[in-house]
Structures are given as C-alpha cells and as structure tokens.
Amino acid sequence: MSFPIKQFIKNAQIQRKSQEYIETCLAYINKLQENNFPVIFSVIHLSILMGIQSNFLTLLIGESKVDGYKYFELKSSRYKKFLIKKKRKGYREIMAPSKDLKYIQKWILVNILSKHKLSNSCKGFRVGVSIYDNAIEHESATTILKIDLLKFYDTITDRRVYGVFKKMGYASNLSYSLAKLCTFSHGKKFWDSLLDSEKKIFSYYLETDPPILPQGAPTSPMLANIIATHMDFRFEKLGEKMNFKYTRYADDLTFSIKKEGILPSINFIKRIINEEGFFVNDEKTSFMKSGMKQYVTGLTTTNGVNISKKTRKEIFMHIHYCRKFGVESHLNYRKSSKNEFKNYSVSNYHDWLFGHICFINSINKAYSEKLLEDFKKINWILD
C-alpha cells in the first residue's frame, strides 16, 4: 500500500502548511514505509482506507459523542461471549466479534499486523508454517521440556497492544484507537470462574477487568505472537549459548536437547517468562526423556515426526467398520456405546473422517494414501 508522497507535499504546500509540519509528516511516513506498514494519520484516514463510515468507526472505539445508553448498547453487541469448560479445570471464554467488527479486525490483520517480522522460533498461526514445522525441530531429542503459558491471551491487555502499534511508528492517538478495536473486557463472570490458585496470580485483572485479546478475534493470534517476540528472541539467544532448541506454538513452549546440549532450569525459564509479562501453567509442565513417548504439538518425535499410532489406528478402524457394517450402523454404534458424534449426521461424519485423513496426509503422505483408497470404497449415502 504505497503512499503518494509527492501529492502529499503538493497538497500541504497548497494548504500553506509550514516546512516543519511537512518534514515532521515525512519522517512519520518514512518510518512506517521502511517497515512496510501502511501510512495512516488518524482514525478518519483509517476509515477511508477501510471503506467504512468514520462515525461508525469512532463509535466502536468510543470516541463519538453519543447518548451513553446507545454507546453501551453498541459496545455490548460487539462480541458474543460464551464460556467453554476446559478438559482439566476451569473455563475459557470465547468472544466472537460482530460481522462489522470482524471485517475491521481482518483489515488490520492483513494490512498491518501481517507485515510485522516474527522470530524464527514462532511456529503458530503463520502462513506456510504448521505443527509439523514445530515438531521437526525437536525430533530424536534426548530430553524435551514442555511449558504451557497460563491464560496467554488474557494476560495481553490493551496497554500492551497499544505498545505494539506505537512501536510500529503510529501516532499515539491512532495506536490507542487501534488497540481499542482489537481488545475487549471479559466481565465479572469470567474472572469469577478462575480457580483459586489463578485468582492469586491474576489479582490485578480481577480488580481492574482490563480490555484483553479476545479469543475469537482475527487479530488476537498475530498480536499475541508479536508481543511474545521479545521472549522468543531471548530464548533463541540462550539456546545458541547452551545448545538447546526452542520453539513456541501459541502458548506452548518447547525446549529440547540432544547429547551435547544443556537445558536451562525451570526456575530460570520462569523468570524470563514472568519478566516478559506472562505466567507459567505449572500443571502442564513436563519432561520427556528418550525411551519415553515424546510428543510436540500432538505429533510423535521419537523416530522422526509422525501422527501418533493411536490416532492412525483409530482412523483406520473407523474406515474398516464403515466398510464392514455400513456407515449408519457404525455411526449409531459410536453414538450409543461410546457417547460420541451425538449431533452428527452422516454428512457431518463423512467430513470429520475425511478431514482426519487430510490431516494425516499433511504429516504422513504414504499412510494417508492407503486410508484414502479404503475411504473411497465406503458406500456413502449422504443426507
């Protein structure tokens, strides 16, 4: 998105702007363009680039002077919220943005955030990078240490997001507005759902309920990656000195060594994580030594990277029983006996099974080809 500098200077001179003003603007423009970020001067300028009404955008941010109740009504309708029970303990809150807000956030993601350089160790939510790329860094390791960040998105407040846009080179007021468009507050219900141990860690958040990165917003994964970049660089540099491998896939941190390397102590790793504004989920910290089953982002890494034997066997058995007993009979059996696929139609189940074959294909093409061959022999009568 190139900026017409010559036209800008010409217009500024016609408007009798001072040379100091023009030079200040040019310095602002150059800083953004050097890093391939689009030149944006204000919220009104942003609305023009997005192709939406400036009044609507300022209303979403909270900068328009409107009736308080109307603004509250608009603000509360920006996201649909729902709590999901986690496998172990506690809840996560999904905040799905409205259609209009989602469009705005996607524009910010594509045109601004995607231009930001990330660390090589960051493997999650990147175009052309997969869980395979994350796992292969740790194949055939003698020891793997896995550390999970606690409430990753919830620790990233609007202040930290403001800092991202400000560091990119955007004006303070615009950075504040962009942060507002990318964050939202949980509300009392979510913070009350925290475990007692978590409430001690998140006392500041409980008291202030700051706007944070919503799980469900298109901008959240990339913003989280950007904010964690400095932490990634620190672990990369440490890994070069101590000869260990480090990668991060979203909130999953993986450290590994082969014969020669040394892993830093967990306390030292925690100290760096805390200094970077994050917390460790102690319950999900684990060591996996050679001779044990070693997994990285769900893939086995003991002898090369592969889908787990359990998953491969499960998909093979689904295909086998569909061919032997028929799809409907097999699906009804899984629903009644295994309490699985409760709301699935035959079409839903077809897509689920085919999706898993495609996933296996992305990791182990040879094995997936045999599965696909048998999958095509199933008598599918789709509803």
C-alpha angles and dihedrals in degrees: 000000000000120000120225098236096171092052090047092054091046093051092046091053092048088052088051094241115171122256089242090056092049093048091048090052092047091052088051091049094047094050092055096043093049088065095039094249119144116256110247123167103181146350090270090053089048091053091052091052090048093047095235134118113276091219091059092048094049089047091055090050092046097243098116120093103237138138109297094231092051091051091048089050092051093044094050091050094054092088138027108218130202134163120231121199112236122229094248112025138329133014141278121212119223114206112193113196122227118259094260095046091046089056090051093048092048089053090052090047096049099038102035117011097043089061092063116105115238131197120269089240092061106097105162129094095002127132111253094009121104142176086269090062088051095048098044091064088068103039118137092007121163091218132014123192117197122195126181123206115231116238091343098185093037092062092056107088132189088260091061091045089050087055091055094056093040091053090050087062104260122143116266096247092048092046089053091051093048090050090052091053091053101044139058138176122256098215131221096293094065097044090048089055092062119113115255091251090053093048090063091054094044098043091126091053092047091054099043106025092210122196108266138178107292117227099233100040114114091225097054102081094050094044089050090051092050093049091048092049095094090052089049091052091050092053092044091054091045089050091055090055097043097033099239131131121240131188135163126207105187103298096348114099118192127192123181141172137193123205098303103039132095125215118219116241118269090241091055091048090049091052092055091046092050092047088055092055099258136111134222123239097222093192091064098046111113144166121217116191128192110280090040126089105274120202131180118185090341096309126109115241103178098103104010124316117301145148110271116270089237093058094045091050092047094054091044090053093048090055092044094053093043089057094042101044104015128258098269094048093048093045092050090050092053090048096050103033103030100029090232135134090018096165097030123122120201088264092053091048091048090054092045093052095043090048091056091049089052090050091051088048090059090059107024111022097176094055093044092054091062091047091050092049091055092040090060089055092061114108100237116191100181120204 
